Amino acid sequence: GGRISGTVTSAVTGEPQHDVSVAAFDRLTNAFIRSAYTDLSGAYTLGTLPAGQVNVLFTPNGYANPGLVSEWYNDQHAQENANPVTVTTGVVTANINAALEAGGTITGRVTRASDGAPLAGAYVTAVTADSNVWMYQVMTDENGVYTLAGMTAGTWKINFQGGNDYIAESYQDQRSFDTANSLSPSLGQTISGIDAALVLGGKISGTVT
């Protein structure tokens, strides 16, 4: 088969990015073929690929490459716009590189509605506004602060959950997904001040005989 090689860097800093997944998909059928990971120098090689055209997807690791977003070759964020790479048997197709961009960021603080005290360990989730698909989730720190980073371009609804004692809500003070306010951070943009004050729920007790 043929091989593809290249280097992955950050478009923000120019630094090489390790542990980025590089995957090849058949251009016609979209079937997955093979994947590899970048090394400490950001370099990768995809080997034993069948001859033909493939689409190449670069997916950063949330821990090794925080805040960066996936892309298809060459600087495309949708598979249908990917530039094809031609694989030739016995040949290394080099310089199939990527410079990963910073994603959007949403940040804010979660507090207790009764007294304004910070809520640590609250879950903050971003779901797609059109289909309610869960995509990103983080927990608030000891100060009630959270940061959703590395978000792809799109429209999102933010849900806040403070555990069993608190009533979950979406931004801004919405209890229903349908009425939740949407946010659309662009790549590299930070939207701050997306806060929530959660209300302590009531309890019911009794005995079953």
ROPADO-61784 format. One record per residue (C-alpha): x, z, y; residue number from 1. Coordinates in steps of 0.001 Angstrom, whole numbers, plus 500000, padded with zeros to 6 digits. Each point is the difference from the previous one (the first is absolute). Layout:
<recs>
<rec <X, Z, Y>, NUM>
...
</recs>
This chain:
<recs>
<rec <500000, 500000, 500000>, 1>
<rec <500871, 500095, 503668>, 2>
<rec <500747, 502905, 502308>, 3>
<rec <499153, 501078, 503542>, 4>
<rec <502173, 502293, 502113>, 5>
<rec <499992, 501438, 503481>, 6>
<rec <500229, 503079, 502211>, 7>
<rec <497311, 502262, 501460>, 8>
<rec <500509, 501732, 503341>, 9>
<rec <497909, 501873, 502563>, 10>
<rec <498809, 497864, 502902>, 11>
<rec <500071, 503185, 502091>, 12>
<rec <503571, 501167, 499377>, 13>
<rec <501639, 497088, 498194>, 14>
<rec <501136, 502421, 497284>, 15>
<rec <499906, 498938, 496319>, 16>
<rec <497071, 501392, 498018>, 17>
<rec <500472, 501247, 496445>, 18>
<rec <497319, 500484, 497333>, 19>
<rec <497793, 497249, 501417>, 20>
<rec <497994, 498266, 497285>, 21>
<rec <500465, 496214, 499952>, 22>
<rec <497448, 498198, 497838>, 23>
<rec <499483, 496334, 499129>, 24>
<rec <496521, 498526, 499434>, 25>
<rec <499089, 496540, 498742>, 26>
<rec <499102, 497865, 503011>, 27>
<rec <497013, 498325, 498324>, 28>
<rec <498486, 502786, 497880>, 29>
<rec <501181, 503099, 501943>, 30>
<rec <501085, 501445, 496643>, 31>
<rec <502739, 502643, 500162>, 32>
<rec <503288, 498782, 498496>, 33>
<rec <502773, 502523, 500595>, 34>
<rec <501223, 502659, 502437>, 35>
<rec <503208, 501753, 500997>, 36>
<rec <501129, 502641, 502497>, 37>
<rec <502510, 499798, 502815>, 38>
<rec <503244, 501971, 499636>, 39>
<rec <501669, 502243, 502588>, 40>
<rec <501222, 496937, 501912>, 41>
<rec <496464, 498575, 500135>, 42>
<rec <500928, 497194, 497587>, 43>
<rec <497927, 498836, 497042>, 44>
<rec <499968, 497319, 497323>, 45>
<rec <496922, 498811, 498118>, 46>
<rec <501089, 498390, 496760>, 47>
<rec <498555, 497986, 497114>, 48>
<rec <497291, 498316, 502035>, 49>
<rec <498299, 496822, 498760>, 50>
<rec <500618, 496836, 501965>, 51>
<rec <497391, 499303, 502656>, 52>
<rec <498704, 501556, 503188>, 53>
<rec <499433, 503720, 500482>, 54>
<rec <498807, 502354, 502719>, 55>
<rec <502250, 503002, 500633>, 56>
<rec <498605, 503388, 501058>, 57>
<rec <502129, 502762, 501541>, 58>
<rec <498494, 503509, 499676>, 59>
<rec <501785, 502987, 501586>, 60>
<rec <500205, 503414, 498379>, 61>
<rec <498114, 502604, 502035>, 62>
<rec <502818, 502546, 499564>, 63>
<rec <503068, 497761, 500288>, 64>
<rec <498535, 497714, 502679>, 65>
<rec <497459, 502088, 501941>, 66>
<rec <497876, 498269, 502611>, 67>
<rec <500732, 496436, 498839>, 68>
<rec <497403, 497571, 498669>, 69>
<rec <499933, 497418, 497238>, 70>
<rec <500378, 496317, 500657>, 71>
<rec <500124, 496688, 498203>, 72>
<rec <502815, 497532, 500481>, 73>
<rec <500555, 498896, 502767>, 74>
<rec <498677, 502705, 502405>, 75>
<rec <496411, 499555, 498817>, 76>
<rec <497496, 502820, 499521>, 77>
<rec <497460, 498106, 497889>, 78>
<rec <500686, 498358, 496633>, 79>
<rec <498196, 496822, 500978>, 80>
<rec <502494, 499537, 502845>, 81>
<rec <503111, 500650, 497905>, 82>
<rec <502760, 497385, 500157>, 83>
<rec <500712, 498688, 496488>, 84>
<rec <503416, 500449, 498398>, 85>
<rec <501151, 497322, 497576>, 86>
<rec <501649, 501222, 496797>, 87>
<rec <502387, 497614, 498219>, 88>
<rec <501270, 500623, 496474>, 89>
<rec <503657, 501078, 500010>, 90>
<rec <500107, 500378, 503795>, 91>
<rec <500030, 503091, 502249>, 92>
<rec <497753, 499451, 503019>, 93>
<rec <501701, 502253, 502535>, 94>
<rec <499127, 501440, 503423>, 95>
<rec <496368, 500769, 499204>, 96>
<rec <500208, 502879, 502450>, 97>
<rec <497503, 502326, 501665>, 98>
<rec <500065, 502168, 503122>, 99>
<rec <497162, 502485, 499536>, 100>
<rec <498002, 500924, 503077>, 101>
<rec <498763, 503419, 501042>, 102>
<rec <496345, 500541, 499225>, 103>
<rec <497373, 501567, 502185>, 104>
<rec <499831, 503772, 500412>, 105>
<rec <497076, 502355, 500546>, 106>
<rec <500706, 503610, 500862>, 107>
<rec <498041, 503070, 501036>, 108>
<rec <499165, 503624, 499292>, 109>
<rec <497372, 501746, 497876>, 110>
<rec <498681, 503396, 501103>, 111>
<rec <497275, 502501, 499176>, 112>
<rec <496995, 499406, 502223>, 113>
<rec <499157, 503686, 500373>, 114>
<rec <503237, 501068, 501709>, 115>
<rec <502318, 496994, 500287>, 116>
<rec <502481, 501338, 497430>, 117>
<rec <502038, 497316, 498215>, 118>
<rec <498948, 499025, 496480>, 119>
<rec <503005, 499535, 497758>, 120>
<rec <499608, 498021, 496785>, 121>
<rec <496987, 498015, 501149>, 122>
<rec <499771, 496494, 498550>, 123>
<rec <499894, 497042, 502398>, 124>
<rec <499053, 496688, 498425>, 125>
<rec <499899, 496442, 501357>, 126>
<rec <497473, 497679, 498376>, 127>
<rec <499234, 496361, 500716>, 128>
<rec <497203, 499753, 502535>, 129>
<rec <498267, 497075, 498321>, 130>
<rec <500063, 501139, 496369>, 131>
<rec <500794, 503750, 499966>, 132>
<rec <503081, 499545, 497811>, 133>
<rec <502468, 502923, 500048>, 134>
<rec <503454, 498841, 501140>, 135>
<rec <502033, 502818, 501581>, 136>
<rec <499864, 503795, 499764>, 137>
<rec <502112, 502831, 501410>, 138>
<rec <499673, 503775, 500457>, 139>
<rec <500243, 501932, 503242>, 140>
<rec <503040, 502228, 500571>, 141>
<rec <500003, 503678, 500974>, 142>
<rec <499006, 499021, 503543>, 143>
<rec <497086, 497867, 498834>, 144>
<rec <501889, 496833, 500966>, 145>
<rec <499938, 496826, 497897>, 146>
<rec <501509, 496517, 500172>, 147>
<rec <498732, 496929, 498168>, 148>
<rec <502908, 497547, 500180>, 149>
<rec <500851, 496566, 498608>, 150>
<rec <496434, 498723, 500328>, 151>
<rec <499352, 496305, 499656>, 152>
<rec <498120, 498190, 502742>, 153>
<rec <496277, 500476, 499574>, 154>
<rec <497017, 502119, 500949>, 155>
<rec <499827, 503533, 498626>, 156>
<rec <497721, 503005, 499878>, 157>
<rec <501571, 503455, 499847>, 158>
<rec <498554, 502783, 497876>, 159>
<rec <500905, 503699, 500262>, 160>
<rec <499557, 502493, 497142>, 161>
<rec <500893, 503673, 500400>, 162>
<rec <499288, 501182, 496474>, 163>
<rec <496923, 501558, 498447>, 164>
<rec <499348, 502347, 502920>, 165>
<rec <499740, 497294, 502663>, 166>
<rec <497602, 497133, 500563>, 167>
<rec <501765, 496646, 499783>, 168>
<rec <499607, 497547, 502859>, 169>
<rec <501250, 496698, 501318>, 170>
<rec <501381, 499318, 503462>, 171>
<rec <498290, 500874, 502465>, 172>
<rec <497814, 502784, 498588>, 173>
<rec <498182, 497551, 497727>, 174>
<rec <498603, 501168, 496640>, 175>
<rec <499121, 496486, 498764>, 176>
<rec <502400, 497169, 499187>, 177>
<rec <497558, 497521, 501540>, 178>
<rec <500128, 501674, 503404>, 179>
<rec <503732, 500841, 499949>, 180>
<rec <502072, 498616, 502860>, 181>
<rec <502604, 497362, 499098>, 182>
<rec <503648, 499717, 501037>, 183>
<rec <502189, 496891, 499926>, 184>
<rec <503703, 500755, 500523>, 185>
<rec <502147, 496896, 500164>, 186>
<rec <503420, 499801, 498352>, 187>
<rec <502411, 502304, 501812>, 188>
<rec <497231, 501682, 502019>, 189>
<rec <499299, 503749, 499982>, 190>
<rec <496502, 501298, 500699>, 191>
<rec <500179, 503722, 500730>, 192>
<rec <497469, 502706, 500726>, 193>
<rec <497783, 499210, 497008>, 194>
<rec <498966, 503611, 499538>, 195>
<rec <497317, 501839, 498072>, 196>
<rec <498461, 503475, 500261>, 197>
<rec <498456, 500859, 496647>, 198>
<rec <496988, 502236, 499675>, 199>
<rec <499921, 502792, 497447>, 200>
<rec <497195, 499336, 497563>, 201>
<rec <497350, 502451, 498849>, 202>
<rec <499769, 501444, 496517>, 203>
<rec <497182, 500651, 497555>, 204>
<rec <500184, 502602, 497265>, 205>
<rec <497680, 501144, 497254>, 206>
<rec <499609, 500734, 496329>, 207>
<rec <498930, 497647, 497213>, 208>
<rec <498257, 501524, 497000>, 209>
</recs>
